[in-house]
């Protein structure tokens, strides 16, 4: 297993452990003093320094985290569900028994999310990574309670990011957060963003114009090599054909090319008796969820060499080198 995969696995385990520990002794915590329910609480969203995710290392935009207050915390440390969630399937009793992350997700997070989705959040925290920020805080007057936090999806030119939704207690204590230490109430609570990324893709359209056509030569096939490079690495490489049986315009769309890659489209084969006008190689950039276009134009050049239907099948891509295979199966020098 690679070092990167090992680090990801260790990181995943630490996420589960941290989320679980944050709820140990959640309800009926025997704190040294009563909760001051009139005191403001401060909630901080942050990105851990040891977070090695793509989001933490490369994303440079904003991420918004919506906060929904699910319950009040009483002076004695009990958690009382708010009226607007009373008809839900939220079961706060799960917090009494050292719950697992799965328990909390099933009994609290998911039923609360079904009510919260589409409603106005009680508070919103925004971390602007473009400024270098790794955390942001909000202070809530008379805010003692149990909160659901839902980070909104984010995206850049290469990836879409989604985040773990969970709950936190404010105020909290060292004992509640770690399972040991002081049980004194701390009116500043924090949570770390846990992200996952999904690669984004775009499409390329090759538009071909054939000005004139010699029908006696049969179908004219034009072959294009499409190569996409990102961060000096080839991320996409293949060949495609566009076939003509008369003059006019045709196009072909190639999907699922990694976004933010630089693409070179090269006309490898120009229909045997049809010469390309202008450059035989064009460059463009793939944009996520969009289709970019390259244009080629050819004309009959007077030669009497027949083309071939599905000429694409007569080319092979071998370690990034495109070879033309003749009817006998032999490679033809280009």
C-alpha positions in Angstrom: 0.0 0.0 0.0 1.4 3.4 -0.9 2.3 6.0 1.7 -0.5 8.3 0.4 -3.1 5.5 0.8 -1.8 4.7 4.3 -2.1 8.4 5.3 -5.6 8.6 3.9 -6.6 5.5 5.9 -5.1 6.9 9.1 -6.8 10.2 8.5 -10.2 8.5 7.9 -9.8 6.6 11.2 -8.9 9.8 13.1 -12.1 11.5 11.7 -14.3 8.8 13.1 -12.5 8.8 16.4 -12.7 12.6 16.8 -16.4 12.7 15.9 -17.2 9.9 18.4 -15.2 11.3 21.2 -16.9 14.7 20.9 -20.1 13.1 22.1 -18.9 11.0 25.0 -20.8 12.0 28.0 -22.9 14.4 25.9 -26.0 14.3 28.0 -26.2 14.7 31.8 -22.5 15.6 32.0 -21.6 16.0 35.6 -19.9 19.4 35.2 -18.4 21.2 38.1 -20.8 24.0 37.8 -24.1 24.8 36.2 -24.4 26.0 32.6 -24.8 29.7 32.3 -27.5 29.7 29.7 -27.4 33.5 29.4 -23.7 33.5 28.4 -22.8 33.8 24.7 -21.2 30.8 23.0 -18.6 30.9 20.3 -18.5 28.3 17.5 -15.5 27.9 15.3 -15.3 26.0 12.0 -11.7 25.1 11.0 -9.5 23.2 8.6 -7.0 21.1 10.5 -3.3 21.7 9.9 -2.7 18.0 9.3 -5.6 17.8 6.8 -4.0 16.4 3.6 -7.2 16.4 1.5 -7.4 18.0 -2.0 -9.7 20.5 -0.5 -7.3 21.6 2.2 -4.3 21.7 -0.1 -5.7 23.2 -3.3 -9.2 24.8 -2.9 -8.9 28.6 -2.8 -12.5 29.8 -2.7 -15.2 30.2 0.0 -17.0 27.5 1.9 -20.2 28.2 3.8 -21.3 26.2 6.8 -24.9 26.5 7.9 -25.7 26.0 11.6 -29.1 24.8 12.9 -29.9 24.8 16.6 -31.7 21.6 17.4 -31.9 21.8 21.2 -31.3 23.9 24.2 -28.8 23.0 27.0 -30.3 23.6 30.4 -28.5 24.8 33.5 -28.0 21.2 34.6 -26.5 20.2 31.2 -29.6 18.3 29.9 -30.4 18.7 26.2 -34.0 19.6 25.3 -35.2 19.4 21.7 -36.7 22.6 20.3 -40.4 22.6 19.5 -39.8 22.9 15.7 -38.1 19.5 15.8 -40.5 17.9 18.2 -42.4 16.1 15.4 -39.2 14.7 13.8 -37.6 11.3 14.5 -34.7 12.9 16.3 -33.8 10.7 19.3 -31.5 12.5 21.7 -31.4 9.6 24.1 -28.8 8.0 21.9 -26.3 10.5 23.4 -26.5 8.9 26.8 -24.7 5.7 25.8 -21.4 6.6 24.3 -22.8 6.6 20.8 -21.0 5.7 17.6 -20.8 8.1 14.6 -23.3 5.8 12.9 -25.7 6.0 15.9 -25.6 9.8 15.9 -26.0 10.0 12.1 -29.0 7.7 12.1 -30.8 9.1 15.2 -30.0 12.8 15.0 -28.2 14.0 11.9 -30.3 12.5 9.2 -33.7 13.2 10.6 -32.6 16.8 11.5 -31.2 17.3 8.1 -34.5 16.4 6.5 -36.2 19.2 8.4 -33.3 21.7 8.0 -32.8 21.3 4.3 -34.5 24.1 2.4 -35.0 26.2 5.6 -33.1 29.3 6.7 -30.2 28.4 9.0 -29.9 30.0 12.4 -26.3 31.1 11.6 -23.8 30.8 8.8 -20.0 30.6 9.1 -17.9 31.4 6.0 -14.3 30.4 5.6 -12.6 32.3 2.7 -9.6 30.2 1.7 -8.6 32.8 -0.9 -7.4 35.0 1.9 -5.4 32.1 3.5 -8.0 31.7 6.3 -8.2 28.3 7.9 -10.9 29.0 10.4 -13.7 31.3 11.2 -15.9 31.9 14.3 -19.3 33.2 15.2 -20.6 34.3 18.6 -24.2 33.5 19.5 -26.0 35.3 22.4 -27.9 33.0 24.8 -26.7 30.2 22.4 -26.2 27.2 24.7 -27.4 24.2 22.7 -26.9 21.3 20.4 -26.2 22.4 16.8 -26.3 20.6 13.5 -23.7 21.9 11.0 -24.1 21.5 7.3 -21.3 22.7 5.1 -22.5 23.6 1.6 -20.8 21.9 -1.4 -18.1 23.8 -3.1 -16.3 23.6 -6.4 -13.3 24.9 -8.4 -12.1 24.3 -11.9 -11.1 20.7 -11.2 -13.1 19.2 -8.3 -16.4 19.3 -6.6 -16.1 19.1 -2.8 -18.6 17.7 -0.3 -18.4 17.7 3.5 -19.4 15.7 6.5 -22.5 16.9 8.3 -22.6 16.4 12.1 -23.6 17.9 15.4 -21.7 19.7 18.2 -22.4 20.9 21.7 -21.9 24.5 22.8 -20.8 24.9 25.6 -18.7 21.8 25.9 -15.9 20.5 28.2 -12.5 18.8 27.9 -14.2 15.7 29.3 -17.0 15.7 26.7 -14.6 16.4 23.8 -11.9 13.8 24.7 -13.4 11.4 27.3 -11.0 12.6 30.0 -9.8 15.8 31.7 -11.6 18.7 33.1 -15.4 18.8 33.2 -15.5 22.6 33.4 -17.8 24.2 30.9 -16.0 25.9 27.9 -18.2 28.3 26.0 -16.0 28.1 22.9 -16.7 25.0 20.7 -15.1 24.0 17.4 -15.3 21.4 14.7 -13.1 20.5 11.7 -14.3 20.3 8.1 -14.0 16.8 6.7 -14.1 16.8 2.9 -14.2 14.5 0.0 -13.6 15.5 -3.6 -15.1 14.4 -6.9 -13.2 15.1 -10.2 -15.0 17.3 -12.7 -15.0 16.8 -16.5 -15.7 18.7 -19.6 -16.3 17.9 -23.3 -14.6 18.7 -26.6 -16.3 19.1 -29.9 -14.3 18.7 -33.1 -16.0 20.6 -35.9 -15.0 19.6 -39.4 -15.8 21.4 -42.6 -15.2 19.7 -46.0 -15.4 22.2 -48.8 -15.5 19.8 -51.7 -15.9 16.1 -52.2 -15.0 13.5 -54.9 -17.7 10.9 -54.7 -15.8 8.5 -56.9 -13.3 8.0 -54.1 -15.9 6.9 -51.6 -16.1 7.8 -48.0 -13.5 10.3 -46.7 -12.3 9.6 -43.2 -10.5 12.1 -41.1 -8.6 11.0 -38.0 -7.9 13.1 -34.9 -5.6 12.5 -31.9 -6.9 14.2 -28.7 -4.3 14.6 -25.9 -5.1 16.3 -22.6 -2.3 17.3 -20.2 -2.6 18.7 -16.7 0.3 19.5 -14.4 2.7 18.1 -17.0 0.9 14.7 -16.9 -1.1 13.2 -19.8 -4.5 12.6 -18.4 -6.3 11.7 -21.6 -5.2 10.4 -25.0 -7.2 8.7 -27.8 -8.0 8.9 -31.5 -11.3 9.6 -33.2 -12.7 9.7 -36.8 -15.2 11.9 -38.6 -16.4 10.3 -41.9 -17.9 12.2 -44.9 -19.9 11.0 -47.9 -20.4 14.5 -49.3 -19.2 18.0 -48.7 -20.5 20.0 -45.7 -20.1 20.2 -41.9 -19.9 17.5 -39.3 -18.8 17.4 -35.7 -17.9 14.9 -33.0 -18.1 15.4 -29.2 -15.7 13.6 -26.9 -16.9 13.6 -23.2 -15.3 12.9 -19.9 -12.0 14.8 -20.4 -10.6 16.0 -17.0 -11.4 19.6 -16.4 -8.7 22.3 -16.4 -6.5 20.2 -18.7 -4.8 21.6 -21.8 -5.9 19.8 -24.9 -4.1 19.4 -28.3 -6.2 18.1 -31.2 -4.1 17.0 -34.1 -5.4 15.9 -37.5 -3.4 12.7 -38.1 -5.1 11.6 -41.3 -6.7 14.0 -43.8 -9.0 11.7 -45.8 -6.3 10.5 -48.2 -7.1 13.0 -51.0 -8.2 16.0 -48.9 -5.7 18.5 -47.6 -6.2 20.5 -44.4 -6.4 24.3 -44.6 -4.5 26.1 -41.9 -3.1 24.4 -38.9 -3.4 20.6 -38.5 -3.1 21.0 -34.7 -5.2 23.1 -32.5 -5.0 23.8 -28.7 -7.8 24.6 -26.2 -8.6 24.2 -22.5 -11.2 21.9 -21.0 -13.8 23.7 -18.8 -15.8 21.8 -16.2 -19.4 20.9 -17.3 -18.9 22.8 -20.6 -18.1 21.9 -24.2 -15.2 23.6 -25.9 -14.8 23.6 -29.7 -11.9 23.2 -32.2 -12.5 23.7 -36.0 -10.8 22.1 -39.0 -11.3 22.7 -42.7 -10.3 20.4 -45.6 -10.7 20.5 -49.3 -10.2 18.0 -52.1 -6.7 18.3 -53.4 -6.9 16.5 -56.8 -5.3 13.2 -55.7 -7.1 9.9 -56.5 -6.5 8.0 -53.3 -9.5 6.4 -51.7 -10.2 7.0 -48.0 -11.9 4.4 -45.8 -15.1 4.0 -43.7 -14.4 3.8 -40.0 -10.7 4.6 -40.6 -10.5 5.2 -36.8 -10.4 1.4 -36.4 -7.1 1.4 -38.5 -5.2 3.4 -35.9 -3.8 2.1 -32.6 -2.5 4.0 -29.6 0.6 2.3 -28.3 2.2 4.0 -25.2 1.1 7.4 -26.5 2.3 6.8 -30.0 -0.4 6.6 -32.7 0.3 4.0 -35.4 -1.6 3.7 -38.7 -2.4 0.0 -39.5 -2.9 -0.9 -43.1 -5.3 -3.5 -44.4 -2.7 -6.3 -43.9 -2.2 -5.3 -40.3 1.1 -3.7 -40.8 2.2 -0.4 -39.2 2.6 2.4 -41.7 5.3 5.1 -41.2 3.8 8.5 -40.7 
